[in-house]
Amino acid sequence: MSTDPLGRARSICLSLPETTEQEAWGEPTFRVRKKIFAMFANSHHGDGRVALWCKAPLGVQEILVRSAPEKFFVPPYVGVSGWVGILLARCDDAEVRELVVQSYCMIAPKKLQALVGG
């Protein structure tokens, strides 16, 4: 597991088909066909959390935050839409990848989902 949180996020996100990185709101975002599926946050507005925010299916955010608040949180702005914040220092690559792939598959066309088993 790399100690560089942005490097880890990039490696995981950019490994997915047709993913691009684009800066928005001063931080890297990861997109498939121009739609955001993950956003990196480096101490957003000084909150001290280095995290990746990902889209999550209905109910998953609540389950993750309740069961492991030391790893997951409700991010500002997008949290009301079910996105989940992943504290990168507290999750291993497999955990992060699973949530990133899930988010990607919620956004990507079916043809691309099939390439990652979604």
The 8 nearest C-alpha neighbors of each residue, nearest first, counted from 0:
[[1, 92, 2, 91, 7, 3, 4, 93],
 [2, 0, 3, 7, 4, 6, 92, 5],
 [1, 3, 4, 0, 7, 88, 6, 5],
 [2, 4, 6, 1, 5, 7, 8, 0],
 [5, 3, 7, 6, 2, 8, 87, 1],
 [6, 4, 8, 7, 3, 9, 39, 10],
 [5, 7, 9, 3, 4, 8, 10, 1],
 [8, 6, 4, 10, 5, 9, 1, 3],
 [7, 9, 5, 11, 6, 10, 12, 4],
 [10, 8, 6, 12, 7, 11, 13, 5],
 [9, 11, 7, 8, 13, 12, 6, 14],
 [10, 12, 8, 14, 9, 13, 96, 7],
 [13, 11, 9, 14, 10, 15, 8, 29],
 [12, 14, 15, 18, 10, 9, 11, 19],
 [13, 15, 12, 11, 10, 16, 18, 9],
 [14, 16, 13, 18, 12, 17, 115, 11],
 [17, 15, 18, 111, 14, 114, 13, 31],
 [18, 16, 31, 19, 15, 32, 111, 13],
 [19, 17, 31, 30, 13, 16, 15, 29],
 [18, 20, 30, 29, 31, 17, 21, 13],
 [19, 21, 29, 28, 30, 27, 22, 18],
 [22, 20, 28, 27, 23, 29, 19, 30],
 [21, 23, 27, 26, 28, 25, 20, 24],
 [22, 24, 25, 26, 27, 21, 28, 38],
 [23, 25, 26, 22, 27, 28, 40, 38],
 [26, 24, 23, 22, 27, 40, 28, 41],
 [25, 27, 22, 23, 24, 39, 40, 28],
 [28, 26, 22, 39, 21, 38, 23, 20],
 [29, 27, 38, 21, 20, 22, 37, 39],
 [30, 28, 20, 37, 35, 19, 36, 38],
 [31, 29, 35, 34, 19, 33, 18, 36],
 [30, 32, 18, 34, 33, 17, 107, 19],
 [31, 33, 34, 30, 17, 18, 107, 19],
 [32, 34, 30, 31, 35, 19, 29, 18],
 [35, 33, 30, 31, 32, 36, 106, 29],
 [36, 34, 30, 29, 37, 33, 28, 31],
 [35, 37, 103, 102, 30, 53, 54, 29],
 [38, 36, 53, 29, 52, 35, 28, 51],
 [39, 37, 28, 52, 51, 29, 27, 40],
 [38, 40, 51, 27, 50, 26, 28, 52],
 [39, 41, 50, 43, 49, 51, 42, 26],
 [42, 40, 49, 43, 48, 50, 39, 47],
 [41, 43, 47, 48, 45, 46, 49, 40],
 [42, 44, 45, 41, 40, 46, 48, 47],
 [43, 45, 46, 42, 47, 41, 40, 48],
 [46, 44, 42, 43, 47, 48, 41, 49],
 [45, 47, 42, 48, 43, 44, 41, 49],
 [48, 46, 42, 45, 49, 43, 41, 44],
 [49, 47, 42, 46, 50, 41, 86, 43],
 [50, 48, 41, 42, 40, 86, 87, 47],
 [51, 49, 86, 40, 85, 87, 48, 39],
 [50, 52, 39, 85, 38, 84, 40, 53],
 [51, 53, 84, 38, 37, 83, 85, 39],
 [54, 52, 37, 82, 83, 102, 36, 55],
 [53, 55, 82, 102, 36, 83, 81, 37],
 [54, 56, 82, 102, 81, 59, 53, 60],
 [57, 55, 59, 58, 81, 54, 60, 105],
 [56, 58, 59, 81, 55, 60, 61, 80],
 [57, 59, 61, 60, 56, 62, 81, 55],
 [60, 58, 62, 61, 56, 57, 55, 63],
 [61, 59, 63, 83, 62, 58, 81, 64],
 [60, 62, 64, 59, 58, 63, 65, 81],
 [61, 63, 59, 65, 60, 64, 66, 58],
 [64, 62, 66, 60, 65, 61, 67, 59],
 [63, 65, 68, 71, 61, 72, 67, 66],
 [66, 64, 62, 63, 67, 68, 61, 60],
 [65, 67, 63, 64, 62, 68, 61, 71],
 [66, 68, 69, 64, 70, 65, 63, 71],
 [69, 67, 64, 71, 70, 65, 72, 66],
 [68, 70, 67, 71, 89, 86, 72, 64],
 [71, 69, 86, 68, 67, 89, 85, 90],
 [70, 72, 85, 64, 68, 84, 86, 69],
 [73, 71, 84, 64, 74, 83, 68, 85],
 [72, 74, 78, 83, 84, 75, 82, 64],
 [75, 73, 78, 84, 72, 83, 77, 76],
 [74, 76, 78, 77, 73, 79, 84, 43],
 [77, 75, 78, 74, 79, 80, 82, 73],
 [78, 76, 80, 79, 82, 75, 74, 81],
 [79, 77, 82, 74, 73, 81, 80, 75],
 [78, 80, 77, 81, 76, 82, 75, 73],
 [79, 81, 78, 77, 82, 54, 76, 55],
 [82, 80, 78, 79, 55, 60, 57, 83],
 [81, 83, 54, 78, 55, 53, 77, 80],
 [84, 82, 60, 73, 53, 52, 72, 74],
 [83, 85, 52, 72, 74, 71, 73, 51],
 [84, 86, 71, 51, 50, 87, 70, 52],
 [87, 85, 50, 70, 89, 88, 71, 49],
 [86, 88, 50, 90, 89, 85, 4, 49],
 [89, 87, 86, 90, 4, 49, 91, 2],
 [88, 90, 87, 70, 86, 91, 69, 85],
 [91, 89, 87, 88, 94, 95, 70, 86],
 [90, 92, 94, 93, 95, 0, 89, 87],
 [91, 93, 95, 94, 96, 0, 90, 7],
 [92, 94, 96, 95, 91, 97, 90, 98],
 [95, 93, 97, 91, 96, 92, 90, 98],
 [94, 96, 92, 98, 97, 93, 99, 91],
 [95, 97, 99, 93, 98, 94, 92, 100],
 [98, 96, 94, 100, 95, 99, 93, 101],
 [99, 97, 101, 95, 96, 100, 102, 94],
 [98, 100, 96, 102, 101, 97, 103, 95],
 [101, 99, 103, 97, 102, 98, 96, 104],
 [100, 102, 98, 104, 99, 103, 97, 105],
 [103, 101, 54, 99, 105, 100, 104, 36],
 [104, 102, 100, 106, 105, 36, 101, 107],
 [105, 103, 101, 107, 112, 106, 102, 117],
 [104, 106, 102, 103, 107, 101, 54, 56],
 [107, 105, 103, 104, 36, 108, 102, 34],
 [108, 106, 104, 103, 112, 111, 31, 105],
 [107, 109, 110, 111, 112, 106, 104, 105],
 [110, 108, 112, 111, 113, 107, 104, 117],
 [109, 111, 113, 108, 112, 114, 107, 117],
 [112, 110, 114, 113, 109, 108, 107, 16],
 [113, 111, 117, 109, 104, 114, 115, 110],
 [114, 112, 116, 111, 110, 115, 117, 109],
 [113, 115, 111, 112, 116, 110, 16, 117],
 [116, 114, 113, 112, 117, 111, 15, 100],
 [115, 117, 113, 114, 112, 104, 111, 100],
 [116, 112, 113, 115, 104, 101, 114, 100]]
